[in-house]
Amino acid sequence: RELLSLPDLDGVVVATPDHWHALMTIEALAGGKHVYLEPPVCRTLAECRALIRAEQKYGKVVQVAHLG
């Protein structure tokens, strides 16, 4: 949370255990940061819907890594 308050930080990488992905991404978007996210994006449809709403609300970019 401290990092999200830094005004000169433009984006974050979310590379945490899967159950944290949606929450950390939504918090980063709310903090005005772009997000690079490792798969899986979310664990449930509800998490996915909340993440999409946050992306639209805050107007930041969420990019998902491609593993393959």
Secondary structure as UniProt FT lines:
FT   HELIX           3..5
FT   TURN            7..8
FT   STRAND          11..14
FT   HELIX           18..20
FT   HELIX           21..30
FT   TURN            31..32
FT   STRAND          34..37
FT   HELIX           45..58
FT   STRAND          62..64
//
